[in-house]
Amino acid sequence: MAKVYGFCNLHDAPSLGKLTEKRPIGTVSFLGRYGLMDFTLSNFSNSGIDNVGILVDKHLHSVVSHVRDGSIWVNNTKLGNQRIFYNENVPSRKFNTDVNNLLSNRLHFEDIDADYVVVAPAFFLMSIDFRDYIEKHIESGREISLIYKRVKNAKEEFLNCDVIKTENKLVKNFSINMGTAKDAMISLEIFIFNYKTFCQLVNKTREISTLFNIRDLVNYCATNGLYEVNAFSFDGYVAPILDFDCFVKYSMELLSYEIRKQLFKEDWPIYTTTHNTPPALYGSNAEVKNSFISNGSTIKGTVINSILSRDVVVEEGAVVKDCILFSGTKVGKGSHLQYVVADKKVQIKEIRDVAGEEDHYMYISFGANI
Amino acid sequence: MSHNVVAMILAGGKGTRLGLLTKKMAKPAVSFAAKYRIIDFPLSNCANSGINTIGVLTQYEPTLLDSYIGNGEKWGFNGVHALLTSIAPRQTDEGANWYKGTADAITQNIEFLDDLSPDYVLILSGDHIYKTTYNEMIDLHVDSGADATISVIEVDPKEASRFGIMAVDKTDRITEFQEKPKKPKSNLASMGVYVFTWKVLRKYLIADRDLDTNHDFGGDIIPAMLNDGLKLQAYRFKGYWRDVGTLDSLHEANMDVALDRSDLHFHGDRSTRIYTEDTYSLPHYLGREASIKSSICNQGAIVLGNVNSSVISNEVLIEEDAVVDRCVVMEGSVIKRGAKVYNAIVAPNTTIESGVVVNANSKEIALVGGKVTH
């Protein structure tokens, strides 16, 4: 089997508003238990890619405390390795590209023992077996491949993502999805490179532009004819977490079993860090419908259409409806919450009424007391 | 941890009274409170006490237990100075031997202990549910200059004849040990938790080895020590402690957690946690028509029906219109549409078929497993 190195790319990622103010997109809590990057890391792990670099743009502490020593995603801890790539000396944020990150860690990056490199972002959530695509990449004899998804709802979804046009299954050009057409081939920003070509390209990037990310590099190669870029289609479920509204929408969408089973497959576990929390405890007056409840939680009130992370407390008479509550949130007796995303350790005191709107969820920041 | 202590956990028993739950696994590996295995309790107690050197003595069906113990990482025993190992009886230069009693299990591992050269040995049972740290008991042992210290719990005097009972003087020094006495002299029952000064215990184990006894701590070693006038101290344990050796007691202890009436403080005090294996499953999901009250539920479960006063383990599926009442549903079981189960322990990976009613009118605890069709 070919030697493959995976990069989980946290650069060049969309903002989820206040959710990503103090953490990168990769560690944003999802469905009560995961960090968004768990999907990418588990895809690597399940695809037999045991050597992975995490390209960290900012908020390094949050990434380190989430992935710890990385052994959760590694099959053999001697042969496998997870390495953090972080650019210590950034003159300005706009130059903090993934390419500059790699260049600032050149000694490690050029020392990788691999034939192929897969680069994948953390904000397209999916279960994808990279092995099928690597095989196709090798068979094609080309140096670069891109994975895309054909979507039929591009007027409302995947906005601002890269749209590709192809000819003979090769990428011909790129544009931005401005929601002008229903059908589009959306780049999932997953790229496969021959490792040597990847090194050469990264080393040459600054000659082209100091602002280029890997994504721009592929666009440039394809549109300027430097390399032919394979376009491979992915047909499975993708949840694009492109902004705060997407975060809410796709979290809630996954309450549906029919949709959930497309992302969570029996033979494709999504690994994440463990917190040694006990099973959730329900009181004698608990009422819970259509919700995810994580371990460590205590539910004595009502929870409907909601997603509760670990160690959430809902006191007697409290009603939580259409909410996403991060770990450690406490909802006091008799309080009502609706259309709220509460960040970690939010305290809602007794008999408070807190509500956002269906199409405009209210965000409550980390540790807030209400 | 200032004292040099090695813990030895007795985990070899078959647990015949747990029926099919222990058909293929040792009692300490039986699941408890939706997420744990019984042995998580003594192991986590050791971890929380700063005791990082532990031997687990296995005998009956050790494979699952051995692989569960692994490198000890689940309880943090993979640190630099930690050692957690399971030790089954084995063939040696002197021949092949089973562990013939609780004391014999230690006697056969004297070399293991000599290599570690502890000052004190903590003997624990692998099938008790309680949350504690052992430091206070060990301190008492050291400060009182005892040769052995036995953890005791006050039981209902009417129940005392079911236990090993310690008679003590006013300093809690043990004066007499009575095994399941008809006329108990106190209500202090032994919990099967002992601290021994290793040099003293070693001597008694060797003396007991060639005698025609049951090689049992409670029946042989402790009485021999008392006979010789050694100093045996009682340590009064305060708190929740359950021996879950029968279906009734296992069910009852699970209910204590579900109804939040144990003082295990799973959801309160987080300074001493019980550690266990984690599954890579989604948080549990409760459906649009689901109802769950007075219960605990672990990740990976899907509840679409009705659950009351029950323990729902990981990867359990309770379908629409199913009723689960006063039940312990172990991992991977499916209660199909419209099935009703009352007052039962549902063994791991059981399927209760659609419409089946289990144990509706009985006050006895039912144990069900496999495929239940009527």
Contacts between the chains, C-beta under 8 A, distances in Angstrom:
chain1	res1	chain2	res2	distance
A	31	B	282	6.5
A	31	B	283	6.8
A	32	B	282	7.8
A	32	B	283	4.1
A	33	B	282	6.8
A	33	B	283	5.3
A	33	B	299	7.2
A	255	B	285	7.5
A	257	B	285	7.7
A	257	B	302	8.0
A	260	B	282	7.7
A	264	B	282	6.2
A	269	B	280	4.3
A	270	B	280	6.6
A	271	B	280	5.4
A	272	B	280	7.1
A	274	B	278	3.8
A	276	B	273	5.1
A	276	B	274	7.9
A	276	B	275	5.4
A	276	B	276	7.5
A	276	B	278	7.7
A	278	B	33	7.5
A	278	B	35	6.6
A	278	B	266	3.7
A	278	B	267	6.3
A	278	B	273	7.9
A	278	B	274	7.4
A	278	B	296	7.5
A	279	B	33	6.8
A	279	B	34	4.1
A	279	B	35	5.1
A	279	B	266	7.8
A	279	B	296	4.3
A	279	B	297	5.7
A	279	B	298	4.1
A	279	B	299	7.7
A	279	B	311	7.9
A	279	B	312	7.8
A	280	B	284	7.0
A	280	B	296	6.6
A	280	B	297	5.3
A	280	B	298	7.8
A	281	B	260	6.1
A	281	B	266	7.3
A	281	B	267	5.2
A	281	B	295	7.9
A	281	B	296	5.3
A	282	B	292	5.0
A	282	B	293	5.9
A	282	B	294	6.5
A	282	B	295	4.9
A	282	B	296	7.2
A	282	B	297	7.0
A	283	B	260	7.7
A	283	B	293	7.3
A	283	B	294	6.8
A	284	B	293	5.5
A	284	B	294	4.7
A	285	B	293	7.2
A	286	B	292	6.3
A	286	B	293	5.5
A	287	B	291	7.5
A	288	B	286	4.7
A	288	B	290	6.8
A	288	B	292	5.9
A	289	B	286	6.5
A	289	B	287	7.3
A	289	B	288	5.5
A	289	B	289	7.5
A	289	B	290	6.3
A	290	B	286	7.0
A	290	B	287	6.5
A	290	B	288	4.7
A	291	B	285	7.3
A	291	B	286	5.5
A	292	B	282	6.8
A	292	B	283	4.4
A	292	B	284	7.3
A	292	B	285	5.6
A	293	B	283	5.8
A	293	B	284	5.9
A	293	B	286	6.6
A	293	B	297	7.3
A	294	B	283	4.0
A	294	B	299	6.9
A	295	B	35	7.5
A	295	B	283	7.2
A	295	B	298	6.7
A	295	B	299	5.4
A	296	B	267	7.3
A	298	B	267	5.1
A	307	B	283	7.8
A	308	B	283	7.6
A	309	B	283	7.9
